[in-house]
Structure formats: C-alpha cells, structure tokens
Amino acid sequence: MSRSPAFSKTCVLYDYSHACAQLIKQFKFNHQLCIGDYFAHQLHSLYRSIIKENGNYAAIIPLPLSRARIKERGYNQTHELLRIIAKNTNTIIDTKSVRRIKTTQPLSSLNLEQGKKEIKGAFSAQVMSYKKVLLVGDVMTTDSSLNEMVKTLIKAGVECCDVLILARA
C-alpha cells in the first residue's frame, strides 16, 4: 500500500487464492452456507486469539451491504461469518448503526483509484459511544471499502478501529 490505512490493525485468516478463493465464491454467490459455517468457526478461533492479545472490543461491526446486493445474494455473508462469534461471546455484534447508502459496482473489478472514487460516501453511521471496535469483512482487495467505512465510524465517534478479514487478495 502506498498510503496508511485509516484502521489501526488488520488480522487476516487466508490468502484469497486457489481453492480458498473458490470456496469463498461458492459461499458468497451460491448460498453454500456450510462453507460459511466452516469459515465462521475459523474466524471465531482467530478472534479469540486477537482478544487475548489486544483486549476486548466494545462492538463488532460487519461491513454492510447495500439493499440491492442483499436482494441479489439473499443475505449478507459477513453476518453469516459472525454467527459463531455472536453465539460464543458477549461482544455486541452491531448490524444496525452503520448502513450502506450507496449501491456500488463490485470493487474487485476496479483499480485502486476507481475503487476509492466508487466507494466514497457509500456508508452512513449513527453517532456511537464505542471507543474500540472490530470491523469484519470477507475479502480485502484494495482496502478502499474498509478505509471508507473506518472514516465513517470515526466521524460517528469511534476512536479505534481494527479489522478482521476472512481473506486478503
């Protein structure tokens, strides 16, 4: 990256390549929730090691999808990835305070500059009292979505935002 990200720390479970990329696509686009369940268990294990090292988070915030994308897919895959963490911890999984207010092109098909322009202004957040949050997403390509989301969270009152990603492209 040629610039510093807006978030503090990033934890990534997998490289987005080969079989892993195929499995994520099956989960994300073909409703293969059993694959998502496997990934959810793996993310839970990583989350437990993260909080041992960094302490607890006031909330976990999944990267929101636009209404159009949810209608197209039938669900938000990041919510599915958080099911095991939600079931096994007391940490708030906040799916209401942040919304995606702009439907964007798939950012994976854009270069860095196009992606930054496309995602600008895509999120809106309520004022938050959380000091430290964990933002969770499925695949990080250029980090444009994450940076835009973190900027939105900081404007809403969050002081520190770490990121947990299933896979990095």
C-alpha positions as CSV (number, residue, x, y, z in Angstrom):
1,M,0.0,0.0,0.0
2,S,1.3,3.4,-0.9
3,R,-0.7,5.1,1.9
4,S,-1.5,4.3,5.5
5,P,-4.9,2.8,6.1
6,A,-7.4,4.5,8.3
7,F,-7.7,1.4,10.6
8,S,-5.3,0.5,13.4
9,K,-4.6,-3.2,13.0
10,T,-5.6,-5.9,10.4
11,C,-5.9,-9.6,11.0
12,V,-6.4,-11.8,8.0
13,L,-7.2,-15.5,8.1
14,Y,-6.4,-16.6,4.5
15,D,-4.9,-15.5,1.2
16,Y,-7.6,-15.1,-1.4
17,S,-6.2,-17.6,-3.9
18,H,-6.7,-21.0,-5.5
19,A,-9.1,-23.3,-3.5
20,C,-9.7,-20.7,-0.8
21,A,-10.9,-18.2,-3.4
22,Q,-13.2,-20.8,-5.0
23,L,-14.7,-21.7,-1.6
24,I,-15.3,-18.1,-0.7
25,K,-17.0,-17.5,-4.0
26,Q,-19.2,-20.6,-3.5
27,F,-20.2,-19.3,-0.1
28,K,-20.7,-15.7,-1.2
29,F,-22.5,-16.2,-4.5
30,N,-24.0,-19.7,-4.5
31,H,-25.6,-19.8,-1.0
32,Q,-23.2,-22.5,0.2
33,L,-23.8,-21.8,3.9
34,C,-22.0,-24.9,5.1
35,I,-18.8,-23.4,3.7
36,G,-19.6,-20.2,5.6
37,D,-20.1,-22.2,8.8
38,Y,-16.6,-23.6,8.4
39,F,-15.2,-20.1,7.9
40,A,-17.2,-18.8,10.8
41,H,-15.6,-21.3,13.1
42,Q,-12.2,-20.4,11.9
43,L,-12.8,-16.7,12.4
44,H,-14.0,-17.4,15.9
45,S,-10.7,-19.1,16.7
46,L,-8.8,-16.2,15.3
47,Y,-11.0,-13.7,17.2
48,R,-10.3,-15.5,20.5
49,S,-6.5,-15.1,19.9
50,I,-7.0,-11.4,18.9
51,I,-8.8,-10.5,22.1
52,K,-6.2,-12.4,24.2
53,E,-3.5,-10.2,22.7
54,N,-5.4,-6.9,22.2
55,G,-8.2,-7.0,24.8
56,N,-12.0,-6.9,24.2
57,Y,-13.9,-4.7,21.7
58,A,-16.9,-2.6,22.6
59,A,-18.6,-3.9,19.5
60,I,-18.0,-5.9,16.3
61,I,-19.4,-4.2,13.1
62,P,-19.8,-6.2,10.0
63,L,-19.2,-4.4,6.7
64,P,-22.7,-3.7,5.5
65,L,-24.1,-4.5,2.0
66,S,-26.5,-2.3,0.1
67,R,-30.1,-3.3,-0.1
68,A,-29.7,-4.2,-3.8
69,R,-26.7,-6.5,-3.0
70,I,-28.6,-8.2,-0.2
71,K,-31.6,-8.7,-2.5
72,E,-29.3,-10.1,-5.2
73,R,-27.5,-12.6,-2.8
74,G,-30.2,-13.2,-0.3
75,Y,-28.1,-12.5,2.7
76,N,-25.0,-10.6,4.0
77,Q,-22.2,-13.1,4.0
78,T,-20.4,-11.2,6.8
79,H,-23.3,-11.7,9.1
80,E,-23.0,-15.4,8.5
81,L,-19.3,-15.3,9.2
82,L,-20.1,-13.7,12.6
83,R,-22.6,-16.3,13.7
84,I,-20.2,-18.3,15.9
85,I,-18.6,-15.3,17.5
86,A,-22.1,-14.0,18.3
87,K,-23.1,-17.3,19.8
88,N,-19.9,-17.7,21.9
89,T,-19.1,-14.2,23.2
90,N,-20.7,-11.3,24.9
91,T,-19.4,-8.8,22.4
92,I,-22.1,-6.8,20.7
93,I,-22.5,-7.5,17.0
94,D,-23.8,-4.2,15.8
95,T,-25.7,-4.6,12.5
96,K,-27.9,-1.5,12.9
97,S,-25.6,1.5,13.5
98,V,-24.0,1.6,10.1
99,R,-25.7,1.3,6.7
100,R,-24.5,1.2,3.1
101,I,-26.4,4.0,1.5
102,K,-24.9,3.7,-2.0
103,T,-25.0,0.7,-4.3
104,T,-21.6,0.4,-5.9
105,Q,-20.1,-1.6,-8.7
106,P,-18.2,-4.7,-7.5
107,L,-14.9,-3.1,-6.4
108,S,-12.9,-6.1,-7.3
109,S,-13.3,-5.2,-10.9
110,L,-11.9,-1.7,-10.4
111,N,-8.3,-0.3,-9.9
112,L,-7.4,1.5,-6.7
113,E,-8.3,5.0,-7.8
114,Q,-11.6,3.9,-9.4
115,G,-12.4,1.9,-6.2
116,K,-11.8,4.9,-3.9
117,K,-14.0,7.1,-6.1
118,E,-16.8,4.5,-6.3
119,I,-16.9,3.8,-2.6
120,K,-16.7,7.4,-1.4
121,G,-19.8,8.3,0.6
122,A,-21.2,4.8,0.5
123,F,-21.7,4.5,4.3
124,S,-23.7,6.3,6.9
125,A,-23.5,5.8,10.7
126,Q,-25.4,6.8,13.8
127,V,-23.4,8.6,16.5
128,M,-21.7,5.8,18.5
129,S,-20.3,5.7,22.0
130,Y,-18.0,2.7,21.2
131,K,-14.3,3.6,21.8
132,K,-12.8,0.4,20.2
133,V,-14.5,-1.6,17.5
134,L,-13.6,-4.5,15.3
135,L,-14.8,-4.2,11.7
136,V,-15.3,-7.5,10.0
137,G,-15.4,-8.2,6.2
138,D,-15.0,-11.2,3.9
139,V,-12.4,-10.2,1.2
140,M,-10.0,-7.3,1.2
141,T,-8.8,-6.4,-2.2
142,T,-7.6,-2.7,-2.2
143,D,-8.9,-1.8,1.2
144,S,-11.0,1.1,-0.2
145,S,-14.2,-0.2,1.4
146,L,-12.6,-0.7,4.7
147,N,-10.9,2.8,4.7
148,E,-14.2,4.5,3.8
149,M,-16.1,2.5,6.4
150,V,-13.5,3.4,9.1
151,K,-13.6,7.1,8.2
152,T,-17.4,6.9,8.7
153,L,-17.0,5.2,12.0
154,I,-14.5,7.8,13.3
155,K,-16.9,10.6,12.3
156,A,-19.6,8.8,14.3
157,G,-17.4,8.8,17.4
158,V,-15.3,5.6,17.3
159,E,-11.8,6.2,18.5
160,C,-10.0,3.0,17.4
161,C,-11.0,0.5,14.7
162,D,-9.2,-2.8,14.0
163,V,-10.1,-5.0,11.1
164,L,-10.7,-8.8,10.8
165,I,-10.9,-10.1,7.3
166,L,-11.5,-13.6,6.1
167,A,-9.1,-13.3,3.1
168,R,-6.8,-10.8,1.5
169,A,-6.5,-10.7,-2.3
